[in-house]
């Protein structure tokens, strides 16, 4: 993945209307808009969405080639572009966001996480697929409440994996929570 400044440089060379291809060369979208290190995709019969330019492997006048597959594109889609620092705000050392910036980023991440949960068929109230009450599951053995069910274990693993992806993304862009 490209650094934030490299992503912005790549994104700056991308023009609206440019075809977008996955890493295997399959064309699936066109660029609708570019903002900072993010670009908006127009996909036939789908709602438009944004991606970070860090997923661009190469870009020229013939098209944008991503370094990820179509399935991975869906995992990284955003409803809006991320927050970009202006050159005047560019960090000279450790990149620490102000409390307001951190709060805005966290709110955006929470909204994106909720949308991901909805796409995966999960409720935000429980970690259980297809229900909001984990105690009422068809076919579940509820006799021993101390032991987590297979579904709960799977949900916890998915949640840990998602948290790790967020941590790695934050690391890539130099995000640190105020301590």
Sine and cosine of phi, psi and omega as CSV:
sin_phi,cos_phi,sin_psi,cos_psi,sin_omega,cos_omega
0.00,0.00,0.55,-0.84,-0.02,-1.00
-0.99,0.17,0.40,-0.92,0.08,-1.00
-0.96,0.29,0.17,-0.99,-0.04,-1.00
-0.87,0.50,-0.71,0.70,-0.02,-1.00
-0.94,0.35,-0.61,0.79,0.05,-1.00
-0.91,0.41,-0.61,0.79,0.03,-1.00
-0.89,0.46,-0.66,0.75,0.00,-1.00
-0.92,0.39,-0.60,0.80,0.04,-1.00
-0.90,0.44,-0.71,0.70,0.02,-1.00
-0.89,0.45,-0.73,0.69,-0.03,-1.00
-0.88,0.48,-0.58,0.82,-0.01,-1.00
-0.90,0.44,-0.45,0.89,-0.01,-1.00
-1.00,0.07,-0.16,0.99,-0.01,-1.00
-1.00,0.09,0.75,-0.66,-0.01,-1.00
-0.95,-0.31,0.50,-0.87,0.05,-1.00
-0.89,0.46,0.56,-0.83,-0.02,-1.00
1.00,0.04,-0.11,0.99,-0.01,-1.00
-0.95,0.31,0.71,-0.70,0.04,-1.00
-0.92,0.39,0.54,-0.84,0.01,-1.00
-0.87,-0.49,0.76,-0.65,-0.02,-1.00
-0.85,-0.53,0.48,-0.88,0.09,-1.00
-0.98,0.22,0.03,-1.00,-0.06,-1.00
-0.90,0.44,-0.38,0.93,0.03,-1.00
-1.00,-0.01,0.08,1.00,0.07,-1.00
1.00,-0.01,0.10,1.00,0.01,-1.00
-0.98,0.17,0.85,-0.52,0.03,-1.00
-0.98,0.20,0.75,-0.66,-0.02,-1.00
-0.67,-0.74,-0.11,0.99,-0.06,-1.00
-0.34,-0.94,0.09,-1.00,0.17,-0.99
-0.77,-0.64,0.41,-0.91,0.02,-1.00
-0.97,0.23,0.81,-0.59,0.01,-1.00
-0.99,-0.17,-0.58,0.82,-0.05,-1.00
-0.40,-0.92,0.39,-0.92,0.06,-1.00
-0.72,-0.69,0.76,-0.65,0.06,-1.00
-0.66,-0.75,0.92,-0.39,0.01,-1.00
0.85,0.52,-0.80,-0.59,-0.01,-1.00
-1.00,-0.09,0.43,0.90,-0.03,-1.00
-0.74,-0.67,0.49,-0.87,0.05,-1.00
-0.69,-0.72,0.59,-0.81,-0.03,-1.00
-1.00,-0.10,0.70,-0.72,-0.03,-1.00
-0.96,-0.29,0.67,-0.74,0.10,-0.99
-0.96,-0.30,0.94,-0.34,-0.05,-1.00
-0.92,-0.39,0.75,-0.66,-0.02,-1.00
-0.83,0.56,0.71,-0.70,0.06,-1.00
0.84,0.54,0.45,0.89,0.08,-1.00
-0.65,-0.76,0.36,-0.93,0.07,-1.00
-0.94,0.33,0.62,-0.78,0.02,-1.00
-0.90,0.43,0.46,-0.89,0.04,-1.00
-0.46,-0.89,0.16,-0.99,-0.04,-1.00
-0.93,-0.36,0.48,-0.88,0.13,-0.99
-0.72,-0.69,0.45,-0.89,0.12,-0.99
-0.96,0.27,0.62,-0.78,0.04,-1.00
-0.93,0.38,-0.18,0.98,0.03,-1.00
-0.91,0.42,-0.27,0.96,0.03,-1.00
-1.00,0.03,-0.04,1.00,0.01,-1.00
-0.98,0.17,0.83,-0.56,0.06,-1.00
-1.00,0.09,-0.67,0.74,0.04,-1.00
-0.40,-0.92,0.43,-0.91,0.01,-1.00
-0.52,-0.86,0.73,-0.68,0.11,-0.99
-0.50,-0.87,-0.15,-0.99,-0.08,-1.00
-0.90,0.43,-0.37,0.93,-0.02,-1.00
-0.99,0.10,-0.31,0.95,0.02,-1.00
0.35,-0.94,0.12,-0.99,0.05,-1.00
-0.95,-0.32,0.82,-0.57,0.06,-1.00
-0.95,-0.32,0.84,-0.55,0.04,-1.00
-1.00,0.09,0.40,-0.92,0.06,-1.00
-1.00,-0.08,0.29,0.96,-0.03,-1.00
-0.74,-0.67,0.33,-0.94,0.00,-1.00
-0.99,0.15,0.14,-0.99,0.01,-1.00
-0.89,0.46,-0.65,0.76,0.04,-1.00
-0.89,0.46,-0.64,0.77,0.01,-1.00
-0.93,0.38,-0.53,0.85,0.05,-1.00
-0.85,0.53,-0.73,0.69,-0.01,-1.00
-0.89,0.46,-0.51,0.86,0.01,-1.00
-0.95,0.31,-0.40,0.92,-0.10,-0.99
-0.93,-0.37,0.13,0.99,-0.04,-1.00
-0.93,0.37,0.55,-0.84,0.00,-1.00
-0.81,-0.59,0.49,-0.87,0.04,-1.00
-0.99,0.13,-0.34,0.94,0.02,-1.00
-0.49,-0.87,0.35,-0.94,0.00,-1.00
-0.93,0.36,0.40,-0.92,0.02,-1.00
-0.97,0.25,0.14,-0.99,0.03,-1.00
-0.97,0.23,0.77,-0.64,0.04,-1.00
-0.93,-0.38,0.61,-0.79,0.10,-0.99
-1.00,0.08,0.65,-0.76,0.11,-0.99
-0.97,0.23,0.27,-0.96,0.01,-1.00
-0.84,0.55,-0.57,0.82,0.00,-1.00
-0.92,0.38,-0.41,0.91,-0.01,-1.00
-0.99,-0.13,-0.01,1.00,-0.08,-1.00
-0.85,0.53,0.75,-0.67,-0.03,-1.00
-0.94,0.34,0.57,-0.82,0.05,-1.00
-0.99,-0.14,-0.30,0.95,0.01,-1.00
-0.68,-0.74,-0.85,-0.53,0.05,-1.00
-0.91,0.41,0.70,-0.71,0.01,-1.00
-1.00,0.00,0.96,-0.27,0.03,-1.00
-0.86,-0.51,0.79,-0.61,0.01,-1.00
-0.99,0.16,0.52,-0.86,0.13,-0.99
-0.92,0.39,0.23,-0.97,0.01,-1.00
-0.87,0.49,-0.65,0.76,0.02,-1.00
-0.90,0.43,-0.69,0.73,0.02,-1.00
-0.90,0.44,-0.68,0.73,0.00,-1.00
-0.90,0.44,-0.66,0.75,0.02,-1.00
-0.90,0.43,-0.70,0.71,0.02,-1.00
-0.88,0.47,-0.66,0.75,0.01,-1.00
-0.92,0.40,-0.67,0.74,0.00,-1.00
-0.89,0.45,-0.68,0.73,0.02,-1.00
-0.88,0.48,-0.67,0.74,0.02,-1.00
-0.90,0.43,-0.67,0.75,0.00,-1.00
-0.91,0.42,-0.63,0.77,0.03,-1.00
-0.90,0.44,-0.66,0.75,0.04,-1.00
-0.89,0.46,-0.70,0.72,0.01,-1.00
-0.90,0.44,-0.65,0.76,0.02,-1.00
-0.89,0.45,-0.66,0.75,0.03,-1.00
-0.89,0.45,-0.66,0.75,0.04,-1.00
-0.90,0.43,-0.63,0.78,0.05,-1.00
-0.90,0.45,-0.67,0.74,0.03,-1.00
-0.87,0.49,-0.67,0.74,0.01,-1.00
-0.90,0.44,-0.67,0.75,0.01,-1.00
-0.91,0.42,-0.50,0.87,-0.01,-1.00
-1.00,0.05,-0.04,1.00,0.02,-1.00
0.98,0.17,0.38,0.93,-0.01,-1.00
-0.97,-0.25,0.55,-0.83,0.10,-1.00
-1.00,0.05,0.52,-0.86,0.04,-1.00
-0.98,0.19,-0.27,0.96,-0.02,-1.00
-0.99,0.16,-0.45,0.89,0.00,-1.00
-0.66,-0.75,0.24,-0.97,0.03,-1.00
-1.00,-0.05,0.25,0.97,-0.15,-0.99
-0.98,-0.18,0.75,-0.66,0.01,-1.00
-0.92,0.39,0.76,-0.65,0.16,-0.99
0.99,0.16,0.08,1.00,0.04,-1.00
-0.49,-0.87,0.41,-0.91,0.07,-1.00
-0.98,-0.21,-0.11,0.99,0.01,-1.00
-0.86,-0.51,0.95,-0.31,-0.10,-0.99
-0.94,0.34,-0.25,0.97,-0.01,-1.00
-0.99,0.12,-0.22,0.98,-0.03,-1.00
-0.90,-0.43,1.00,-0.01,0.03,-1.00
-0.76,-0.65,0.77,-0.64,0.01,-1.00
-0.90,0.44,0.77,-0.63,0.07,-1.00
0.99,0.16,0.03,1.00,-0.02,-1.00
-1.00,0.08,0.56,-0.83,0.08,-1.00
-1.00,-0.03,0.97,-0.23,-0.05,-1.00
-0.99,-0.15,0.32,0.95,-0.06,-1.00
-0.96,0.29,-0.51,0.86,-0.01,-1.00
-0.87,-0.49,0.99,-0.10,-0.08,-1.00
-0.95,0.31,-0.26,0.97,-0.02,-1.00
-0.97,0.26,-0.41,0.91,-0.03,-1.00
-0.99,-0.13,0.78,-0.63,0.03,-1.00
-0.94,0.34,0.55,-0.84,0.03,-1.00
-0.97,0.24,0.21,-0.98,0.06,-1.00
-0.86,0.51,-0.64,0.77,0.01,-1.00
-0.90,0.44,-0.66,0.75,0.02,-1.00
-0.91,0.42,-0.66,0.75,0.03,-1.00
-0.89,0.45,-0.67,0.75,0.03,-1.00
-0.91,0.42,-0.69,0.73,0.02,-1.00
-0.89,0.46,-0.64,0.77,0.03,-1.00
-0.90,0.44,-0.63,0.78,0.03,-1.00
-0.91,0.41,-0.66,0.75,0.03,-1.00
-0.90,0.44,-0.67,0.74,0.00,-1.00
-0.90,0.44,-0.67,0.74,0.04,-1.00
-0.89,0.45,-0.67,0.74,0.02,-1.00
-0.89,0.46,-0.68,0.73,0.03,-1.00
-0.90,0.44,-0.70,0.71,0.03,-1.00
-0.86,0.51,-0.63,0.78,0.02,-1.00
-0.92,0.40,-0.64,0.77,0.05,-1.00
-0.89,0.46,-0.66,0.75,0.03,-1.00
-0.90,0.44,-0.70,0.71,-0.01,-1.00
-0.88,0.48,-0.69,0.73,0.00,-1.00
-0.91,0.41,-0.64,0.77,0.04,-1.00
-0.90,0.44,-0.70,0.71,0.03,-1.00
-0.87,0.50,-0.65,0.76,0.04,-1.00
-0.88,0.47,-0.67,0.74,-0.02,-1.00
-0.88,0.47,-0.62,0.79,-0.04,-1.00
-1.00,-0.06,0.06,1.00,0.07,-1.00
0.98,0.20,0.36,0.93,-0.01,-1.00
-0.98,0.22,0.73,-0.69,0.11,-0.99
-0.71,-0.71,0.65,-0.76,0.06,-1.00
-0.98,0.22,0.64,-0.77,0.11,-0.99
-0.87,0.50,0.66,-0.75,-0.05,-1.00
-0.97,-0.22,0.00,0.00,0.00,0.00
